[in-house]
Structure formats: structure tokens, C-alpha cells
Amino acid sequence: MNYVDVFFESNDGLRLYARDYSGPKPDSPVLLCLAGLTRSSKDFDGLATALCASYRVICPDQRGRGRSAKDQQPTRYRPDIYVSDMVRLLDVLAVPGVSVIGTSLGGMMGILLTVSQPGRVKTLIINDMGPVINPVGIARITSYVGKSAPVKTWADAIAQTKSTNGVAFPNYTDAQWAAMARNLYVQEGTTPVLDYDPAIAQGFGAGTATPDLWPLFDAMPPLPLMVIRGELTDILSLETLAEMQRRRPQMQVAHVAGVGHAPMLDEPAARAAIVNFLARAATS
């Protein structure tokens, strides 16, 4: 294990969790990696392991996911609350400035954090998310979040993982499906269970997770910005991406072939784009 466990208390009293991959030096630049709606810090282990040779990498579990506590008031499963939790985490760790890598919901959070904490976010990488979300993708996600049938065995968990995510990763091998299932489920007793609180669907289904973010996107201060887009995504349309580029001409774009929503960031194209972008941003 090349990280330390960090537990901290949110402003409303929940015990939350993050992985902290130490960098090569005490003053190494800090990356904050924010996962998607049903995902956790585990998704970023490969990326964090690769990047911690140059950066300190912090990978939190949002409330209701992974090792963070469930919220007994599901109405608080909202992007603005998640961002408040991340500000609290950075304050607890005494981190004054970060680069953010955000996947899906994490990308939305990155935009919110950039606007709400002026100057604290130095660089932003958005993975397969835009200010407008394709309704096709929303319908697909709504169809399964908080609704998946219980499984009895890891073979069942792998099959369910493939059934839910197959449209986004049509070329995955059995080994890759097994690895994804290990990130999505956790074993309780002898049974694998999904590693998130099904109640997170309440906020998502009510629309609180899908606002029009153009005003916030426009309100972000100038900063190095990159968007990663999966070729097969049903969340970030090419039209939305083009409008993002029109409004932010300096924005970099990386396309990842053969995958949909959202690239896992272990794809060679995604990994190279992240490494090169961060290196350029550090010298700009």
C-alpha cells in the first residue's frame, strides 16, 4: 500500500475518508482526484501510483461512497455539499493549492470548486463531463443507480458490472471486468455489495446532480484546463465540447478511442495526456 488513510469530519459531522499518496518531497505539488457518481478513491489507484513520483495525490471517497460514512439525510447528496466536504479536506490537510482531476461528477465538482475557491485550484482536468449533460446518458445512469439487484457471488458481481458498463467499454477483457468489479463492490461477510449508498440516487433522480453549468463554467478564472472525452460517450456531446472550446479557446482536449463514459484514465492516450498537460501547466 503506497498511501496513508486519512479520516476527517465534515462540517455537518460525517466521518469521511481519503487516500493520501505522498509525493517525493514535503512540498510536492498536490493533485486532488475526484471520482464519478457511484465510484470511489479506488478508481484512481493506478493513476495515483504512477503520478506520486512527482506529485502528492489525494483521492477522497465522497460521502456515501467507499469508506466514507453514509448520510442519513439523502437530500445532502448534492454537488455543492460534496464540494464543501472537499474544502474541509484541503483545510484539514493544510493544502493551499491543488490541481484537480475530476471524472464525471468529479469534473462538475472541479468546476464548482474552482469558482467557489478562487485561486485555490491551479489546474483543472475534466474527464468526460461538460456544462450540459446529454439526456441519453442521464437516462442510462438513472436506470441503474440505486436499483441494481443484489448479487450473491463475485461471478455475479462481475456479470452485473459488465451488464451495466458494457456499452462504455466494448473491448474489455474478462480480467478488466473483474478488476472493475473489485473497484465497484466490497465484500460484506461472504457477499459482494455495491460500494455506495443506494440513496445517492435520490438527489440524482431529482435533478440536483444535473444543473446547467454554463454560468459556472464562464465564471471560472483563467487557468490551465483540459477535457478528456471518451469516443463512445453518451454524456459529453461533441456539440457541448465545441462550445466549451469556443468559450475557452486555450482549453486542451484529449480524445480516448474505443471507450465511453467515462475513460478510466489507465488508457495510454488518457495517461499520456494527463502527464504532458500537468508538466506543461507547471511551467506556464
matplotlib code that plots the C-alpha trace (Angstrom):
import matplotlib.pyplot as plt

x = [0.0, 1.6, -0.9, -2.0, -5.6, -7.0, -10.2, -11.7, -15.0, -17.3, -18.8, -22.1, -20.4, -19.9, -16.7, -15.2, -12.2, -9.4, -6.3, -3.2, -0.3, 2.7, 4.9, 8.7, 9.1, 7.1, 6.3, 5.4, 2.5, -0.8, -3.4, -7.0, -8.7, -12.5, -14.4, -17.7, -21.2, -21.1, -17.3, -14.6, -11.0, -10.1, -10.7, -7.6, -5.1, -3.3, -3.1, -2.1, 0.6, 2.0, 1.9, 3.1, 6.7, 6.1, 3.0, 1.2, -2.1, -5.2, -8.2, -11.3, -14.4, -17.4, -20.0, -22.0, -19.2, -16.3, -15.1, -16.9, -20.0, -23.5, -25.6, -28.8, -30.3, -30.1, -31.0, -27.5, -26.1, -25.5, -22.6, -22.4, -22.2, -19.5, -17.5, -17.9, -16.5, -13.5, -12.8, -12.9, -10.5, -8.0, -8.2, -7.6, -4.6, -3.4, -3.3, -3.4, -3.5, -4.3, -4.6, -7.9, -8.7, -12.4, -14.3, -17.9, -19.5, -15.9, -15.5, -18.6, -17.2, -13.9, -15.8, -17.7, -14.5, -12.7, -15.4, -16.0, -12.3, -10.7, -7.0, -7.0, -7.5, -4.4, -5.2, -8.3, -8.7, -12.3, -12.9, -15.9, -18.2, -19.5, -21.8, -24.6, -25.1, -26.6, -30.1, -29.3, -26.5, -28.7, -31.4, -28.9, -27.4, -30.8, -31.8, -29.3, -28.1, -29.6, -31.6, -29.1, -30.3, -28.3, -25.6, -24.5, -21.1, -18.1, -19.0, -22.4, -20.8, -18.6, -21.5, -23.5, -20.6, -20.3, -24.0, -24.1, -20.9, -20.6, -21.8, -18.9, -16.2, -17.0, -13.4, -12.8, -11.3, -12.5, -9.6, -10.6, -14.2, -13.0, -10.8, -13.6, -15.9, -13.4, -13.5, -17.3, -18.1, -16.9, -17.2, -19.5, -19.2, -19.2, -21.2, -20.1, -22.2, -22.0, -19.7, -22.1, -25.3, -28.2, -29.8, -27.4, -29.9, -32.5, -30.5, -29.6, -33.1, -34.4, -32.2, -29.9, -26.9, -27.6, -27.7, -26.9, -23.3, -22.6, -22.7, -20.2, -18.1, -17.9, -17.3, -14.1, -11.0, -8.4, -6.4, -4.9, -7.8, -8.1, -11.1, -10.8, -13.6, -14.3, -15.0, -18.2, -19.5, -23.2, -22.6, -20.4, -21.6, -19.3, -21.5, -21.0, -17.3, -17.1, -19.0, -16.6, -13.7, -15.3, -15.8, -12.3, -10.0, -7.0, -8.7, -6.9, -8.8, -7.7, -9.8, -9.7, -10.7, -12.8, -14.3, -17.4, -18.3, -16.0, -12.4, -10.8, -7.6, -5.5, -5.8, -2.4, -3.9, -5.5, -2.5, -0.1, -2.4, -2.6, 1.2, 2.0, -0.7, 0.4, 4.0, 3.2, 0.9, 3.7, 5.9, 3.3]
y = [0.0, 3.3, 5.7, 6.6, 6.5, 9.9, 10.3, 13.7, 15.1, 17.1, 20.4, 18.5, 15.8, 12.9, 10.8, 10.9, 9.2, 9.9, 8.2, 10.3, 9.2, 11.1, 12.9, 12.7, 15.9, 17.6, 20.5, 18.4, 19.8, 18.3, 16.6, 16.1, 13.3, 13.3, 10.2, 9.8, 9.4, 5.8, 5.4, 5.8, 6.5, 3.0, 4.1, 6.3, 3.9, 3.2, 6.8, 8.0, 5.3, 6.5, 10.2, 10.1, 10.0, 13.7, 14.8, 14.2, 12.7, 12.9, 10.6, 11.0, 8.9, 11.2, 10.8, 7.7, 6.0, 3.7, 4.2, 7.5, 7.4, 7.3, 10.4, 9.8, 12.8, 11.8, 15.3, 16.2, 14.0, 17.1, 18.5, 21.7, 19.6, 17.4, 20.4, 21.7, 18.4, 18.8, 22.3, 20.8, 18.1, 20.5, 22.7, 19.7, 18.7, 22.4, 22.3, 25.8, 24.9, 21.9, 20.6, 18.8, 15.7, 15.1, 12.2, 12.9, 14.2, 14.9, 17.1, 19.0, 19.3, 20.6, 23.5, 24.3, 24.2, 26.4, 29.1, 28.8, 28.8, 31.5, 30.8, 27.5, 25.4, 25.9, 23.4, 21.5, 18.3, 17.3, 13.7, 13.3, 15.9, 19.2, 22.1, 20.3, 16.6, 14.5, 13.3, 9.9, 9.3, 10.7, 8.2, 5.3, 6.2, 6.8, 3.3, 1.6, 3.9, 2.6, 0.0, -2.9, -6.2, -7.8, -10.3, -13.4, -14.2, -12.4, -14.0, -12.4, -9.1, -9.3, -10.2, -7.2, -4.9, -5.9, -5.6, -2.1, -0.8, -2.9, -0.1, 2.1, -0.5, -2.8, -4.1, -5.0, -8.4, -10.7, -9.6, -5.9, -6.6, -8.5, -5.6, -3.1, -5.2, -5.1, -1.3, -1.2, -3.8, -4.5, -7.8, -7.9, -11.3, -13.7, -11.4, -8.6, -5.5, -2.2, 0.2, 3.1, 4.1, 3.5, 6.7, 8.8, 8.1, 10.4, 13.6, 12.4, 11.4, 14.8, 16.6, 18.2, 16.4, 17.8, 21.6, 23.8, 24.7, 27.3, 30.2, 28.5, 27.4, 31.0, 32.2, 30.2, 32.3, 31.7, 28.6, 25.6, 23.5, 20.2, 18.0, 14.3, 12.7, 9.1, 8.4, 6.5, 8.7, 9.3, 12.1, 14.7, 15.5, 16.9, 19.9, 20.7, 20.1, 22.5, 25.2, 24.7, 25.3, 28.3, 29.9, 28.7, 28.8, 27.8, 24.6, 21.5, 18.3, 14.7, 12.1, 8.5, 5.9, 2.9, 3.8, 5.7, 7.3, 7.6, 6.8, 5.0, 7.1, 4.0, 4.2, 5.1, 8.1, 9.4, 8.8, 10.5, 13.5, 13.9, 13.6, 16.0, 18.5, 18.7, 19.1, 22.0, 23.6, 23.6, 25.6, 28.1]
z = [0.0, -1.1, 0.5, 4.0, 5.2, 6.1, 8.1, 8.7, 9.8, 7.5, 8.5, 9.3, 11.3, 8.9, 9.1, 5.7, 4.1, 1.6, 0.4, 0.5, -1.8, -0.6, -3.2, -3.4, -1.3, 1.5, -0.8, -3.9, -5.9, -4.9, -7.1, -5.9, -7.8, -7.7, -8.7, -10.5, -9.1, -7.9, -7.8, -5.1, -4.5, -5.7, -9.3, -9.1, -7.6, -10.8, -11.8, -8.3, -8.1, -11.4, -10.6, -7.0, -8.2, -9.0, -7.1, -3.8, -4.8, -2.7, -3.6, -1.4, -1.1, -1.3, 1.4, 1.0, -1.1, -0.1, 3.4, 3.9, 6.1, 4.7, 5.1, 7.0, 5.1, 1.4, 0.3, 1.2, -1.6, -3.7, -5.6, -3.5, -0.3, -1.8, -2.7, 0.8, 2.0, -0.3, 1.0, 4.5, 3.5, 2.0, 5.1, 7.4, 5.4, 5.2, 1.4, 0.0, -3.7, -5.9, -9.4, -9.8, -11.9, -11.9, -13.6, -14.4, -11.2, -10.1, -13.1, -12.1, -8.6, -10.1, -11.8, -8.6, -6.5, -9.0, -8.8, -5.0, -4.0, -6.3, -6.7, -4.8, -8.0, -10.1, -12.9, -13.9, -15.8, -16.5, -17.5, -19.8, -18.4, -19.6, -18.6, -20.4, -19.9, -22.8, -21.8, -23.3, -20.7, -17.9, -18.7, -18.8, -15.4, -13.9, -15.0, -12.7, -9.9, -6.6, -8.5, -9.1, -7.9, -5.1, -6.1, -4.2, -5.6, -7.2, -10.5, -10.3, -9.4, -12.5, -14.7, -13.3, -13.8, -17.4, -18.0, -16.6, -18.2, -21.3, -23.6, -22.4, -22.6, -25.5, -25.8, -22.2, -21.3, -18.6, -16.4, -16.9, -15.9, -12.8, -11.9, -12.3, -10.2, -7.4, -7.5, -7.6, -4.9, -1.4, 0.4, 3.4, 5.1, 2.1, -0.2, -2.5, -2.3, -4.2, -2.5, -2.4, -0.6, -2.9, -1.5, -3.6, -6.4, -4.7, -5.4, -8.9, -9.8, -8.5, -11.0, -8.3, -9.9, -13.4, -13.4, -16.3, -15.6, -18.3, -15.9, -13.6, -16.5, -17.7, -14.1, -13.7, -13.6, -16.3, -15.6, -17.4, -18.4, -20.2, -21.1, -21.7, -23.8, -24.5, -28.1, -27.3, -24.5, -24.1, -21.6, -23.2, -26.8, -29.5, -29.6, -26.0, -26.3, -29.2, -27.3, -24.3, -26.7, -28.2, -24.7, -23.5, -26.6, -24.6, -23.3, -24.3, -25.4, -25.3, -27.1, -25.9, -28.6, -28.0, -24.6, -23.5, -20.2, -18.6, -19.5, -16.6, -17.1, -17.4, -21.2, -22.8, -24.5, -21.4, -19.2, -21.6, -22.0, -18.2, -17.7, -20.5, -19.6, -15.9, -17.0, -19.3, -16.8, -14.2, -16.4, -17.7]

ax = plt.figure().add_subplot(projection="3d")
ax.plot(x, y, z, "-o")
ax.set_aspect("equal")
plt.show()
